Amino acid sequence: MTEQSVPRTAQALKARRERSQQKLQHVGEALGRMLKTRTSITVAAVAREAGVSRTFLYEHAEAADLVEKAILKASGRRAQDRHAAQTAIDAAWRERALNAEEALKAAQTEILAQRRQMGELLGQVRDLSTPWQERDVVRIMTEHAALTRKVQELNGEKRSLEDRLNASRDNARFADRRIAELEAELIETKGMVRQR
């Protein structure tokens, strides 16, 4: 070996290490951007973003470790995002269910009041022994028809509110099952990560 070949080899090795460190820095910066923008992290995506080859990411231990840690961090964030979104959906459905229950109670109270009023009016009609004038009969029949329509409307509204309440309860049950599934997936994912 000549004296020149040793320094050239050392220079080549030094240049290679510097390029490797520079690529590693690009990978770290790319992963930081991808985590910040919540971009899906895959080896191919990281290679494109960092401007390095996939081979570098697979063969360079530090790069592979950075990618693996970023993937785990991103999956944890996705699980948190899903949990937050599911919590918001659950809160909205619970609010709707409470509103439907309150509206249903109000409709039932109104129906009972209308029925009482109809009963009183019918009782007055039966109790009166004096002959009725035609305009009184027409007025009472008109009021009776109006009250009957109102009761029908309220009954329809009550059925609609009951349907909404049942739908809200079904959605709440579905949401509870979905939360349980997501929690099971999260626990399973954590278990798989620990096994590695």
C-alpha positions in Angstrom: 0.0 0.0 0.0 1.2 3.4 -0.8 1.2 6.3 1.5 -1.4 8.2 -0.6 -3.9 5.3 -0.5 -4.3 5.4 3.3 -5.2 9.1 3.5 -7.5 8.8 0.5 -9.3 5.9 2.2 -9.5 7.8 5.4 -10.8 10.8 3.5 -13.4 8.7 1.7 -14.6 7.1 5.0 -14.8 10.6 6.6 -16.8 11.9 3.6 -19.1 8.9 3.7 -19.7 9.4 7.5 -20.5 13.1 6.9 -22.9 12.2 4.0 -24.5 9.6 6.3 -24.9 12.1 9.1 -26.3 14.7 6.7 -28.9 12.2 5.4 -29.7 11.2 9.0 -30.3 14.9 9.8 -32.6 15.2 6.7 -34.5 12.2 7.9 -35.0 13.7 11.3 -36.2 17.0 9.9 -38.5 15.2 7.5 -40.0 13.1 10.3 -40.5 16.3 12.4 -42.4 17.9 9.5 -44.5 14.8 8.9 -45.4 14.5 12.6 -46.3 18.2 12.7 -48.6 18.0 9.7 -49.9 14.6 10.7 -48.8 13.1 7.4 -48.9 9.3 7.2 -45.5 7.9 8.0 -44.2 5.1 5.9 -40.6 4.2 4.8 -41.4 5.3 1.2 -43.0 8.6 2.4 -40.0 9.4 4.7 -37.6 8.6 1.9 -39.4 11.0 -0.5 -39.7 13.7 2.1 -36.1 13.5 3.2 -34.6 12.9 -0.2 -32.9 9.7 0.7 -33.2 6.1 -0.5 -35.3 3.5 1.2 -32.2 1.3 1.4 -30.6 4.0 3.6 -33.6 3.9 5.9 -33.5 0.1 6.1 -29.8 -0.3 6.4 -28.8 2.6 8.6 -29.7 1.6 12.2 -30.2 5.1 13.5 -32.5 6.1 10.6 -34.5 2.9 11.0 -34.9 3.6 14.7 -36.0 7.2 14.0 -38.6 6.0 11.5 -39.9 3.3 13.9 -40.2 5.8 16.8 -42.0 8.3 14.6 -44.5 5.6 13.4 -45.2 4.7 17.0 -45.7 8.3 18.0 -48.0 9.0 15.0 -50.1 5.9 15.7 -50.5 7.1 19.3 -51.6 10.5 18.1 -54.1 8.9 15.7 -55.5 6.9 18.5 -55.8 10.0 20.6 -57.4 11.9 17.7 -59.9 9.0 17.2 -60.7 9.0 20.9 -61.2 12.8 21.0 -63.4 12.6 17.9 -65.4 9.7 19.4 -65.8 11.6 22.7 -67.1 14.7 20.8 -69.6 12.5 18.9 -70.7 10.8 22.1 -71.2 14.1 23.8 -73.3 15.4 20.9 -75.5 12.3 20.9 -76.0 12.4 24.7 -77.0 16.1 24.4 -79.5 15.2 21.6 -80.9 12.3 23.8 -81.3 14.7 26.7 -83.0 17.3 24.5 -85.3 14.6 23.0 -86.2 13.4 26.5 -87.1 16.9 27.7 -89.2 17.6 24.6 -91.0 14.3 25.0 -91.8 15.1 28.6 -93.1 18.6 27.6 -95.2 17.0 24.8 -96.7 14.4 27.3 -97.6 17.2 29.7 -99.2 19.2 26.9 -101.2 16.2 25.8 -102.5 15.6 29.3 -103.5 19.2 29.7 -105.4 19.1 26.3 -107.1 15.9 27.3 -108.2 17.4 30.6 -109.5 20.5 28.8 -111.4 18.3 26.3 -112.9 16.3 29.2 -114.0 19.4 30.9 -115.6 20.8 27.8 -117.4 17.6 27.0 -118.6 17.4 30.6 -120.0 20.9 30.3 -121.8 20.0 27.1 -123.4 17.0 28.7 -124.3 18.8 32.0 -126.1 21.7 30.4 -129.8 21.0 30.4 -130.8 24.2 28.6 -131.4 24.1 24.9 -128.4 25.2 22.9 -128.3 28.0 20.5 -127.0 27.0 17.1 -124.0 29.4 17.4 -123.0 27.8 20.8 -123.1 24.3 19.3 -121.0 25.5 16.3 -118.5 27.1 18.6 -118.2 24.1 20.9 -117.9 21.8 17.9 -115.2 24.0 16.4 -113.3 24.1 19.7 -113.7 20.3 20.0 -112.3 19.8 16.4 -109.4 22.2 17.1 -108.6 20.4 20.3 -108.8 17.1 18.6 -106.4 18.3 15.9 -104.0 19.7 18.5 -104.1 16.3 20.4 -103.3 14.5 17.1 -100.4 16.9 16.3 -99.1 16.4 19.8 -99.4 12.7 19.5 -97.5 12.8 16.2 -94.8 15.0 17.8 -94.6 12.6 20.7 -94.1 9.6 18.4 -91.4 11.6 16.5 -89.6 12.5 19.7 -89.8 8.9 20.9 -88.3 7.8 17.6 -85.5 10.4 18.0 -84.9 9.3 21.6 -84.7 5.7 20.6 -82.3 6.6 17.7 -80.2 8.6 20.1 -80.0 5.7 22.6 -79.1 3.3 19.7 -76.3 5.7 18.6 -75.1 6.0 22.2 -74.9 2.2 22.5 -73.1 2.0 19.2 -70.7 4.7 20.3 -70.0 2.8 23.6 -69.3 -0.4 21.6 -67.0 1.5 19.2 -65.1 3.1 22.1 -64.6 -0.4 23.6 -63.3 -1.7 20.3 -60.9 1.2 19.9 -59.6 0.8 23.4 -59.1 -2.9 22.8 -57.2 -2.0 19.6 -55.1 0.5 21.5 -54.3 -2.0 24.2 -53.4 -4.6 21.5 -51.2 -2.1 19.7 -49.4 -1.2 22.9 -48.9 -4.9 23.6 -47.4 -5.5 20.2 -45.1 -2.5 20.6 -43.9 -3.9 24.0 -43.3 -7.3 22.5 -40.9 -5.8 19.9 
